[in-house]
Amino acid sequence: MSVSAKTNDQLAELRRRVAEIVDLGQAAAVLGWDQETMMPPKGAHFRATQKAALHGIIHERLVDPKVGQLLTSLENASAQKELAELDRAFLRVIRRDFDRATKLPDSLVKDLAIATTEGVESWHRARSESRWDIFAPDLRKIVELKRQEARCVGFAEHPYDALLDEYEPGATCAQLIPLFDDLRRQTVSLLERIDRSPRRPSRAPLTQTFDRAKQATFGERVLRRMGFDFEAGREDVSAHPFTTSFGPTDVRITTRYDEHDLAVAFYATIHEGGHGLYDQGIPIDLARTGLGECASLGIHESQSRLWENLIGRSIAFWRFALPELKTLFPAQVANVTPEDMFGAVNQVERSLIRVEADEITYNLHIILRFEIERRIIAGEVDVDDLPSLWNRLTKDYLGIDVPNDAMGVLQDTHWASGLFGYFPTYSLGNLYAAQLWATIRREIPDVDERISRGEFAPILAWLRDRIHRYGRRYRPGELIERATGEAPNPVYLTRYLGEKYGQIYGF
């Protein structure tokens, strides 16, 4: 069926409106990036009002009744099969965004922008001084606003579902609780087997003195080999590594450095580089349509975790990367072998910091946060009680004591940014990544040999074809099924972890 002139005009008008909304959102993202990397500490007040103004304008544009009228008319044309599949996907995601936004008062959107901007600044101070009392008042405001958001958006069973759905469409507590309970049991079982093993890989190759500038050079070399385009992106330093995109030709990633632990900056760089490759891989023609974003944060996380862990912590990777490292740090790693590095970067040890956790214990960090967030949003725990709850669960889950708040409840920036519902996507990303990697290994049988030669182009091309080029065209589960031929299946993660760490620890 041909598209009528009226329908074409309506599509063009909706696309024009959406493109402006995307542009405004990316302008707000520039302010957020600058706040984390360049802004002086005293700039927080004015930055808060600037971001609130922009987010208010974005919200007003999105909830304009004309957008709703265009959607309704075009959805009628879609029902009559007048529109192409890509146009129907465009309507689906804009309808989702419109419906969610129309439930949120403009005042709430602005209040959240102010509260989170100020919260990020107080979090920075609190973390540097390890003082929860500095951050707690701002977090209390943010939590109350997020509870209001959940009530406005609506939910069937748990208020946390309303926030979780923003980052992983369709996900609910009812789905994730049994999934994470099973993942926790299997993780604990693996940890017990590792504890019983007499093998103990050494982290010594990583814990020497490594010049920061040379670390940056090493990270950049690996990013370039992975395919990160530095003419369409850059890397900077922030307290908490992150990635943000202002479009596929302007993608910013950050890392942080520890001159006495090579892994801190290097794996942050690879992790954020995986995010950056996804953002750079979204087609230009989707960039200002509302479709030019990730299918979900779980899918986005699958890309970073795949590069960081399934590739970057493999022995094949260190057969390629170690000679590069030796050119920069000959004294530190002169006698180190790829096998030594493979053991060092995969040592399993219960630790306090999520972003530095090994693959086995990492999901315990996420499940801990998932449990706390559900309680906060449900009103079952007070903000003042979070440090003690965090410390108790860390002891229960990881068997270690938390010495101070900076290494405990203050270690992540997510709550300061209002990102309640975000944390579960990290473990979902691990699940998706393992399933994608199993498919890659099946379809590129010599992938290990290619990695050992630093040939990452076939992997990136596969990800571009199966994941990146679609943006939000498909829902997360549908995208994974299209990429792998199977609905999301957690068995691939547990199988991968069991096989890999069985090899390392001899069970």
N, C-alpha and C positions, 0 to 999 in steps of 0.2 A: 504494500500500500504506500503511495507517495505521501510525502509530508506536505500539508497545506501551507499556504503563505502565512496564514494566521499563526499556525503552530511554529513555523520558522521564526516569525517575529517575536513570539513569546519566549522561545528558547534563547534567542539572541539577547533579549532584555534581561532574562534571568541570569544568563552567563555574565552579562555586563555588571549586574549588581553583585554577583558572587565574586567576580574578579576584584572589585573594589574592596570588598570585605576581606579577601585574602591579602591584598596589598596592605591594608591597615593592620591586619594581624601580624604580618611580617615586620612592619615598622615597629610595632610593640615588642616583637621578639628581639629586634636590634637593641632596644632599650634594656631588655633583660640580659642580653649577652654582655652589653657594656657594663651593667651593674656588677656582674660576676667577674669581669676581667680588668676593667679600666677605671671605673668610677671611683672618685675619692670617697672615703667614708662619710663625709659630711653632706654628700649629695643625695642621701636617701629620702629626705623629706620632699624635695622637688621632684625626684624621680617617681615617688609614689603618686603625686598628683598628675604627673605627665602620663603615667601608665593608666591611672584611673580614667583620665579624660579619653584616652584612645580606646580603652576597653568599653567605655560607655558609648562611644560613637559606633564601634563595631556591633555592639548589642543592639543599638537603635536601628542600624542598617539591616541587621539580620531579622529582627522581628517586625519590620515594616509590613503592614497588612498587604501591600502590593506583592511582596514575596509570597505570602500565603495564597493570594489569588492566582498568581502565575503557577504555583505548584499545583493547585487544585485543577486548573484548566489543563495543564500539561499532563497530569496524571490520568485525566480522562482520555487524552490522546494516546497515552501509553497503554491504557487498558484496551484500547481499540487496535493495538499493535501498529500504530502509526509511526512509532519512534523506534530507532535502532537500539540495540542492546546497550551500547555505551551511553546513549542519552537516558535510557531507563536507569542505569546505574547512577548517573549524575543526579537524577531526580530523587532516587532513594537516599543518597547521602545528604543532599540538601534538605530533604524532608526531615531526616533524623536531626540535623543540626537546628533547623527551624523549630521543630516541636520542642526540643530540649530548651532552646533559648527563650521561647515564648512563655515558658513556665517560670523563668527567673526574672524577678523585678530588676529594673535598671539600677535601683539603689543597691541591691545585693551585689550585682556585678562590680559596681564601683567600689563598694566597701571591701570586697575581696581583693581587688587590685591594690588598694591602699594597705590593707592589713598584711598581705603577703609581701609586698615590697618592704614595708617596715619590719616584718618578721624575718626576712632574709638578713637584714642588717643586724638585728638583735641576736639572731642565731650565730652569725659570724663572731660577734663579741663574746657570746656565751661559750661558744666552742673554744675560742682562743684562751679563755680564762677558766674553762671547765666549771661554769656556774649556771646551773639550771634556772636559778631565780631570775637571771637576766632575760631569758627567753620565754619563761612560762607565761607572763602576762600577755605577750603578743600571741603565743600559741593558743591561749584560752579564747581570744577573739576569733582566731582563724577557725578553731574547732566549732565554735557556736555558729559561725557563718556557714561552714560546711554542713552542719546539721540542718540549718535552714535550707540550704541547697537541696539536700536529700529529700526533705519534706516537700519542697516545691516540685522537684522532678517526679517524685512518687516512686513507690516500690510495692511489690507484692508481698514480700516476706520480711526482708531485713533492710534497714535504712542504708546500710553499706552498699547494697546492690545498686542503688541509684548512682553512687560515686564510682564504683567498679566498672559499671557499664560505659562510662565516658572513655575509659582507656582500653577496655576489652569488650566490645559490643556483644551483648548476650550473656556474658558471664555472670554467675550469681554465687552467693555463699553456699547455697545448697549443692551446687556442682563442685565447687572448689574444696570444700571441707573434706569430703571423702577422698578426693584426689590427693590432697596434701597430707591427709592422715596416712594414706598408703605410702606416699613418697617418704614421709618421715620414718615410718617403720622400716622401709627398705634401706634408707640411709643409715639408720642406727645399726641395722644388721651388718651393713658393709663396714661401718666403723668398728664394730666389735671384731670382725675378721681381720681388719687392718691392725687393730690393737694387739691381736694374738700373733701377728707375723713377726719373725725375728729380723726381717729386712727393715732398714731405716735409711731411705735416701737422704743425702746431705744437701742442705741449702747453701753450703759454703761458697759455691761458685757465684752466688747472687749477693752475698753479704760481705762485700769488700768496699773499698772506696772507689766510687765511679763519678768522674767529673760530670757535672750537670750538662754542660754544653755538648760534650761528647755523647751523653745519653740522648740528647735531643737529636743529634746527627744520626745516631743509630735508629731511633724511632722514625725519623723522616725517611731514611733509606727504605725501611721495611714498608712504610705507608705507600711510598711510590711503587714499590714492587707489587703491592696488593692491588694497585690501580687507583689510589686516591689522587685526584686531580688538584694540584696546588694552585692552578690558575682559576679554579672554581671553588676554592676552599682554603682554610688556614688552620693552624694549630696554635693555641695559646695556653696560658697557665691559669688555673683557678683552684680554689680550695677544695672543690668537689668536681671531678671530671664530668663533663657533659657535652652534648652535641645539640646544636640548633641550626635550623635551615631557614634561609630567607629566599629559597628557591633553589633548584638543582644546580645553578651556577654560582651559588654563594652559600657554602656550607661551612660552619665553624665547629671545630672540635677543641677540647681542652684536655690537659693532663696535669699531673702534679708530680714533683720530684722528691726523691729521697736519695741522697748521695751515698748512703750505706746499704741500699737495697735496690738492685737493678730492676727487680720485678715490678715495683710500685708504678713507676712511670711507663715502663715498657708495655705492660699488659693493659694499663689504662689507655695508652695510645692505640694499641691494636683493637681494644674493645670499642672505643669511640670511633676509630677508623671504620669498623664494620658498620656502625650507625651511619657514618658519613657516606660510605659507598652506597648505601640504600638511598639516602637523600639525593645524592648525585645521579643515581640511576633512574629516577622518576622522569618520564618523558617531558620535554618542554611543553608539548601541547596539552598536558594535564595540569601544568604548574599553577594556573590561576583559575581552576575550575571547581575546586573543592574536592576533586578526585586526586589531586597531586600531593597526597600525604600518605602516610603508612596505613595499611589496612587495620592495624591495631598496634598498641605498644608491645604486646606479646610477639607479634610478627617482627616489629622493629628490633626487639631484644633478641630474637632468634638470629638476626644477622650479626649483631655484635658478639654474642656468645659463640656462634659458629666460628668466627674468625679468631676470637680470643682463645677459646679452649680446644675445639675439635681440630683446628688447624694449628694455632699458635703454641699449644702445649703438646704437640705430637713430636715424636722423634724425627720424623721426616722433616719437619719445619726446622729443627735445630741442626740437621745436616746441612741445610741451606744457610741458616742465619749465623751459626757459630763462626765460620770464617770471616763474615762481615764484622762480627763483634771483636774478633781478635785483631783486626786492623786498627781498632780504636782503643782497645784495652789489652795490649799484648802481655803486660805484666800480670794482670789480674786473672786472665783465662788462658794463658799460654799452654798449660798442660791439661786443660779441660777437654773432655770428649763430648760428642753429641749425647751419648748415653748418660754422662754425668749431668748435663743440662736437662735432659728428659726427666731424670729423677728429681733434680732440684726444683724444677717448676711444677712438679706434680706431688711434692711432699704433702701428705695429709696431716694437718695439725689443727686442733681446735683453737680458734683465734677469735679475737674480739671484733675486728673490723671487716664488715661485709665485703667491701670492694677489694680487699686483699685475701679473701677466703679462697680455699681450694675448691675444686669442683664438687667434692663429696659433701663438705659441710656447708657450702654456699646456700643450698636450699633450706637448711635449718634456720639460717639468718632470715630468709624471706618468710618462712612459715611463722616465725616468732613475730615479725612485724605485722603479718596478716592477722594474727590473733589479737595483737594489741589494738590495731586500727578498728577492727570490728567492735571491740569493747568501748573504745573512745566514742565512736560515732553513735553507738547505741546508748551512750550515757551511763554505761556500767562502771566506768572508771573516771576519776577526776584527773585533770592535768597535773596537779601537784603530786599525784601518786605514780606518775609514769616512770620516774627514775627507779623506784623500788620494784615496780612490776617488771620493768626491763631487766633489772639485775637478777630478779628471781627466775625469770624465764630463760635468761642466758645460762644460768646455773643448771636449770632443768634440761635445756635442750643441748647445750654444748659442754656442760660440766666444768665451766670456768667462772672465776669471780671477776667482776667488773671493778677496776681500781678507781675510776673516776668517770664523771658524766661525759667528758669529751670522747672517751673511748667506748662509751655506752650509748645512752639515749640521745646524745647530741651529735652523733657521728654523721648523720645523713641530713641533707638539706630539704628533703621532700616535704616534710610537714611545714616547714617555714614557707615553702612555695605553695602550700595548699593542695599538694598532690596526694590526697587520701584516695586509696583505690589503685594507686600506681604499682606498689610493691609486688602484688601477686603476678604482674606481667613478667617479672624477671624469671620466675620459675616456669611460667608458661613458655617463655622464650627458650629456656633450656630444653623443654619437652619438644617444641617445634624444631629447634636446631638439630637435635639428635635424629629426628625423623627425616629432615632434609638431608643431613649428612649421610644417612644410610642410603638414600636414593642417589645422591651424588656418587658415592663409592660404587654403587651398582652400575651406574650409567657411564662413569669415567673410571674404568677398572685400573688404570695406571696412575690414579690421582696421587698416591704416595710418592711415586717416582718423580712426578711433575713438581710436587711441593719441595722435594729434596733438591731440585734444581732451581727453585725460586720461580717456577712457572705457575703463577696464580691466575693467569688470564682465562683458562678454561673454567675455573671455579666461578670467577666473577661473571663470565658470560652466561653460565648456567643460572646463577642467581638473578642476573638481569632479566633473563628470559622467563623464569618461573615465578619470580617474586616482584622485583623492582618495577618492571614496566607497567604493572597493573595498578599501582597506587591503591586507592580505596575502591577500585572497581568491584572487588569481591569481598565478601565477609571473611573473617580470619579462618574459620574452619573450612570454608569452601576453597579458599586460596591454598591451604595446605593440601587438601584433597586433590586439587588440580595439579599441584606441583609434584606430589608423591604417589598419587593413585590410591590414597587411603585417607580416611578421616583421621584427625589427630589421635595418636595412640601413644600413651606414656611408656609402653614396653620398650621403645627404642632407647630412651634415656637410661633406664635401669640396666638394660642389656649392655649399652656402651660403657657405662660406669663400671659394671661388674667385670667386663672383659679387660678394660684398660687397667684398672687398679688390681685386678687379679694378676695381670702380667707383672706389674711393678712390685707388688707385695707377695707374690708367689702363692696364691691360693686359687 
